Amino acid sequence: MNEVLIRGRVLTFLTEPQGIDDAASYRYIEDGAVFVRDGKIVEVGLYGDILKLAGADIRIKDHRPNLILPGFIDTHLHFPQTQAIASYGAQLLEWLNTYIFVEEQKFARAAHAAEVADRFMDELLSNGTTTAVAYCSVHPESVDAYFTAAEARGMCMIGGKVMMDRNAPDALRDTAQQGYDETKRLIEKWHGRGRAHYAISPRFAITSTPEQMEMSRVLVAEHPDCYVQTHLSENRDEIAFATSLYPEAKDYTDIYARYGLLNNRMLLGHCIHMSEREVSVLAETGALGVFCPTSNLFLGSGLFNAARFDELGARWSVATDVGAGTSFSMLETMDEAYKVLHLQGQRLTPFNSFYRMTRGNALALGLERQIGSLQAGADADIVMLDSSAKSAMEFRMRTATSLAEELFILQTMGDDRCITEVYVAGKAMKTKNKKPGAVARQPLQLA
């Protein structure tokens, strides 16, 4: 048996906070401990009580005075865009054609896909993210690289090959039948293997013909336990283009509805420019809207309206959306989420932010029994947070008098430097991974 007792200030959420004073929504233990055995959480509680349970000979990892939380969960990003992050000056469709479709063609090479997948997983872990839902490229090699890298680290990851058979370069197009066949083989190879989950991934209506959408319908029917992911209503030009390709649809959302793709395992990236009818359809079907604040700001796409989703009973989660998203950090993502909602007169408390990136996102994925909470029987995916990791944060923390203040400081000022350690299935991951050294590069030309 492999046992460890992780000591520190424990914070885990029980339900969605209904306000900044909703102390019943979370469990906070000032001198707490998480007892881990063979990658699973055995028990959580007061340090003294857990030490008695575990026995005096237990190996102890003392992370005081840092906070111990469940590992963060990211519900939408693109692993082939890891090296395309920070690509200047374009909105969605131009950005895709200028930068992203060029970058994704490299993933036909298995060696390149493997190199990027390794860096991608390590960036996630460096930022405290232990589970993510990602798009791979159209190439099966990229999916193999993605899940191989996750498996090597023991991570619970969701992903899949994008299917797209039009409005993309020749080197990035499959066919309706090819997309079906390759997805089918990849599901058989990876779905349910270890901690891997497959996501059937028609990229979006613009890059899939009706024939491919029909094949997506078949895949979803044949594999109801797989996730489904696509994009919806990110950009006004995108909406106009998509609806022009499917003139029989009532609106953009109806395109996916007509192909039977809207269910409680469907993740719809962005969902910004949506009518009340469309949000109501998501509520009725259980489909999930994914709020990607740094991406939406970076591409000038618009502002996600969380209050409308809440009022109409539709579900939503949060995500980085790297590489249009500008950071792998869920802390920085929630900082921007706060601002996006604040601009619309909506409040996102620090408790709601940390709930969203842990238990909230786990519930969105239907994985709340495995991840997102520090509870007996859950996978031991755990993150340690230092709220004084930066000098400005340390100085600010001298005046903090509550947990809410500390969490808001972490959210507003924090980044990967605040992540002191990350455990994946009970194994410490961050401190064992050395930062890559500097490499030689070609001289840059002035613009």
MIVO-379409 format. One record per residue (C-alpha): residue in one letter; x, y, z. Coordinates in steps of 0.02 Angstrom, whole numbers, padded with zeros to 5 digits, always signed. Example, Ala and Ser with C-alpha at 12.3 -4.5 7.8 and 13.67 -1.06 7.14 Angstrom:
BEGIN
A+00615-00225+00390;S+00684-00053+00357;
//
This chain:
BEGIN
M+00000+00000+00000;N+00054+00178-00037;E-00008+00293+00101;V+00021+00477+00138;L-00057+00606+00252;I-00066+00781+00177;R-00076+00918+00308;G-00130+01098+00288;R-00283+01212+00286;V-00416+01107+00201;L-00553+01186+00094;T-00682+01088-00005;F-00857+01131-00067;L-01017+01038-00027;T-01144+01138-00128;E-01147+01294-00236;P-01124+01449-00125;Q-01278+01559-00121;G-01183+01712-00063;I-01022+01769+00015;D-01088+01723+00189;D-01145+01547+00144;A-01027+01452+00259;A-01136+01296+00247;S-01085+01274+00065;Y-00905+01227+00106;R-00799+01138+00234;Y-00646+01229+00300;I-00525+01151+00425;E-00387+01264+00491;D-00272+01121+00541;G-00335+00984+00427;A-00271+00830+00341;V-00312+00720+00193;F-00271+00536+00214;V-00228+00456+00046;R-00206+00272+00008;D-00163+00203-00164;G-00221+00359-00254;K-00389+00375-00164;I-00443+00485-00020;V-00478+00379+00134;E-00536+00519+00249;V-00528+00707+00276;G-00537+00797+00443;L-00442+00874+00587;Y-00257+00833+00582;G-00258+00750+00753;D-00406+00640+00712;I-00339+00589+00542;L-00167+00550+00615;K-00247+00431+00740;L-00341+00347+00598;A-00188+00332+00487;G-00066+00279+00623;A+00092+00357+00692;D+00202+00280+00557;I+00110+00366+00414;R+00215+00472+00295;I+00166+00654+00320;K+00175+00794+00190;D+00159+00955+00289;H+00100+01099+00178;R+00055+01221+00316;P+00010+01364+00309;N-00048+01336+00130;L-00225+01295+00076;I-00268+01119+00019;L-00405+01108-00114;P-00463+00983-00245;G-00367+00994-00408;F-00436+01122-00531;I-00542+01068-00679;D-00539+01153-00850;T-00688+01113-00963;H-00632+01182-01133;L-00463+01206-01215;H-00363+01154-01369;F-00202+01060-01342;P-00137+01088-01521;Q-00145+01276-01490;T-00016+01270-01349;Q+00115+01359-01456;A-00013+01475-01538;I-00062+01563-01378;A-00034+01752-01390;S-00062+01767-01578;Y-00093+01950-01615;G-00237+02051-01678;A-00380+01951-01753;Q-00557+01901-01712;L-00619+01722-01719;L-00631+01673-01903;E-00478+01771-01959;W-00381+01705-01808;L-00425+01525-01853;N-00369+01544-02033;T-00214+01649-01999;Y-00141+01557-01851;I-00233+01405-01789;F-00261+01305-01947;V-00077+01332-01990;E-00022+01271-01818;E-00135+01119-01815;Q-00064+01050-01978;K+00096+01009-01883;F+00004+00875-01784;A+00007+00751-01927;R+00184+00717-01861;A+00172+00600-01713;A+00336+00662-01637;H+00275+00842-01638;A+00108+00793-01563;A+00196+00696-01424;E+00313+00841-01382;V+00170+00966-01370;A+00061+00846-01272;D+00196+00826-01140;R+00218+01013-01123;F+00030+01038-01121;M+00003+00916-00976;D+00147+00992-00877;E+00078+01168-00902;L-00090+01111-00835;L-00010+01032-00682;S+00101+01183-00653;N-00058+01286-00639;G-00148+01165-00525;T-00262+01089-00658;T-00278+00901-00640;T-00423+00869-00760;A-00464+00954-00925;V-00577+00934-01076;A-00477+00967-01234;Y-00491+00963-01422;C-00354+00873-01515;S-00321+00904-01700;V-00402+00811-01844;H-00258+00686-01842;P-00278+00524-01742;E-00093+00542-01697;S-00137+00694-01593;V-00266+00597-01493;D-00143+00457-01459;A-00013+00584-01401;Y-00139+00673-01290;F-00201+00519-01198;T-00028+00441-01190;A+00041+00596-01102;A-00107+00599-00982;E-00090+00413-00945;A+00095+00432-00905;R+00048+00559-00770;G-00105+00467-00707;M-00220+00613-00752;C-00408+00606-00777;M-00426+00687-00949;I-00564+00705-01078;G-00530+00737-01262;G-00554+00688-01443;K-00508+00713-01624;V-00593+00861-01708;M-00703+00812-01853;M-00708+00939-01995;D-00739+00908-02178;R-00759+01084-02250;N-00704+01265-02233;A-00529+01217-02179;P-00363+01184-02268;D-00352+01018-02363;A-00224+00953-02237;L-00349+00976-02095;R-00504+00902-02176;D-00569+00727-02154;T-00728+00661-02235;A-00891+00617-02150;Q-00849+00432-02161;Q-00666+00455-02112;G-00714+00561-01963;Y-00835+00426-01907;D-00713+00282-01933;E-00566+00367-01848;T-00671+00426-01701;K-00742+00251-01681;R-00568+00174-01674;L-00507+00304-01551;I-00656+00277-01437;E-00621+00091-01436;K-00438+00122-01398;W-00451+00256-01263;H-00623+00279-01187;G-00626+00203-01014;R-00442+00156-01019;G-00375+00205-00850;R-00439+00381-00815;A-00468+00427-00999;H-00637+00484-01065;Y-00674+00516-01249;A-00764+00669-01317;I-00845+00657-01490;S-00789+00823-01565;P-00868+00898-01722;R-00772+01062-01715;F-00919+01174-01755;A-01058+01187-01883;I-00952+01292-02001;T-00823+01154-02025;S-00943+01006-02033;T-01059+00965-02177;P-01234+00897-02144;E-01163+00726-02185;Q-01033+00741-02048;M-01161+00807-01926;E-01266+00654-01964;M-01115+00543-01929;S-01093+00635-01764;R-01273+00593-01722;V-01236+00409-01754;L-01079+00412-01647;V-01173+00493-01502;A-01311+00363-01515;E-01185+00221-01521;H-01080+00288-01377;P-01198+00374-01254;D-01067+00368-01115;C-00945+00475-01216;Y-00943+00663-01200;V-00982+00776-01347;Q-00902+00946-01375;T-00918+01086-01501;H-00928+01276-01512;L-01081+01388-01510;S-01116+01573-01533;E-00942+01639-01497;N-00938+01776-01629;R-01072+01867-01729;D-00989+01832-01897;E-00976+01648-01847;I-01162+01644-01809;A-01207+01723-01977;F-01094+01600-02070;A-01156+01447-01977;T-01340+01487-01998;S-01314+01525-02184;L-01246+01347-02203;Y-01399+01274-02115;P-01542+01387-02174;E-01675+01267-02113;A-01620+01290-01931;K-01713+01413-01818;D-01547+01477-01751;Y-01369+01417-01717;T-01420+01309-01569;D-01553+01225-01674;I-01419+01160-01793;Y-01353+01046-01656;A-01527+01007-01592;R-01581+00946-01764;Y-01441+00817-01761;G-01483+00754-01586;L-01321+00817-01511;L-01391+00914-01364;N-01388+00809-01207;N-01314+00817-01032;R-01145+00761-01094;M-01132+00899-01225;L-01009+01041-01190;L-01040+01198-01294;G-00896+01320-01293;H-00934+01507-01270;C-01124+01529-01288;I-01112+01719-01288;H-01237+01787-01415;M-01389+01681-01376;S-01575+01714-01372;E-01686+01667-01227;R-01755+01526-01334;E-01582+01454-01361;V-01533+01459-01178;S-01700+01378-01136;V-01659+01236-01257;L-01496+01207-01164;A-01593+01203-01002;E-01717+01077-01072;T-01585+00961-01144;G-01457+00978-01003;A-01322+01035-01125;L-01182+01135-01043;G-01129+01311-01090;V-00943+01342-01061;F-00887+01516-01008;C-00712+01557-01074;P-00677+01734-01012;T-00495+01763-01063;S-00529+01696-01238;N-00688+01798-01260;L-00596+01957-01211;F-00440+01918-01313;L-00536+01888-01475;G-00659+02029-01439;S-00802+01905-01448;G-00918+01971-01313;L-00974+01944-01133;F-01050+01784-01066;N-01214+01814-00973;A-01211+01696-00824;A-01366+01774-00746;R-01472+01728-00897;F-01413+01547-00886;D-01455+01543-00701;E-01626+01624-00725;L-01675+01501-00861;G-01605+01349-00770;A-01465+01313-00894;R-01299+01239-00837;W-01131+01324-00862;S-00949+01293-00821;V-00786+01389-00837;A-00631+01358-00943;T-00469+01434-01005;D-00492+01398-01192;V-00305+01400-01226;G-00245+01454-01355;A-00369+01598-01383;G-00373+01597-01195;T-00221+01689-01130;S-00174+01580-00980;F-00172+01399-00922;S-00213+01464-00748;M-00389+01439-00681;L-00348+01574-00553;E-00317+01701-00691;T-00469+01636-00784;M-00582+01668-00635;D-00506+01841-00614;E-00565+01883-00790;A-00732+01796-00760;Y-00761+01911-00612;K-00729+02064-00722;V-00838+02003-00866;L-00984+01975-00749;H-00951+02136-00652;L-00966+02234-00815;Q-01143+02166-00829;G-01193+02204-00649;Q-01171+02023-00595;R-01078+01963-00441;L-00955+01819-00433;T-00900+01793-00254;P-00730+01715-00218;F-00819+01563-00146;N-00917+01543-00308;S-00755+01557-00408;F-00669+01418-00313;Y-00827+01314-00314;R-00838+01330-00503;M-00660+01274-00538;T-00676+01124-00421;R-00842+01043-00376;G-00944+01149-00497;N-00845+01094-00649;A-00844+00914-00584;L-01035+00918-00572;A-01042+00990-00748;L-00948+00836-00809;G-01045+00713-00701;L-00883+00665-00613;E-00919+00738-00442;R-00893+00570-00355;Q-00718+00553-00427;I-00648+00729-00435;G-00683+00908-00379;S-00704+00874-00192;L-00598+00814-00047;Q-00707+00671+00012;A-00685+00489+00057;G-00679+00379-00097;A-00631+00517-00218;D-00475+00516-00324;A-00333+00604-00233;D-00312+00749-00356;I-00259+00890-00241;V-00182+01063-00256;M-00088+01171-00130;L-00106+01360-00138;D+00012+01490-00063;S-00079+01657-00047;S+00086+01747-00012;A+00184+01676-00158;K+00215+01847-00237;S+00284+01994-00140;A+00133+02103-00180;M+00018+01963-00123;E+00115+01939+00039;F+00101+02125+00075;R-00085+02125+00036;M-00114+01970+00143;R-00052+02063+00297;T-00219+02155+00300;A-00330+02005+00254;T-00444+01953+00396;S-00556+01819+00318;L-00552+01666+00207;A-00656+01760+00078;E-00523+01895+00068;E-00385+01768+00048;L-00475+01677-00091;F-00509+01840-00182;I-00326+01889-00169;L-00277+01720-00241;Q-00404+01740-00381;T-00359+01920-00423;M-00170+01915-00402;G-00128+01731-00415;D-00046+01627-00551;D+00060+01470-00564;R+00180+01537-00432;C+00042+01512-00303;I+00032+01325-00342;T+00161+01249-00224;E+00117+01067-00258;V-00005+00962-00357;Y-00051+00782-00320;V-00123+00671-00457;A-00199+00511-00388;G-00095+00540-00232;K+00072+00569-00321;A+00163+00735-00304;M+00186+00805-00479;K+00241+00986-00480;T+00401+00979-00380;K+00466+00828-00475;N+00451+00916-00644;K+00596+01033-00677;K+00568+01188-00780;P+00638+01172-00957;G+00802+01262-00985;A+00827+01404-01106;V+00850+01355-01288;A+00934+01445-01430;R+00818+01536-01550;Q+00829+01628-01713;P+00850+01817-01706;L+00684+01908-01723;Q+00649+02033-01861;L+00576+02200-01814;A+00398+02226-01876;
//
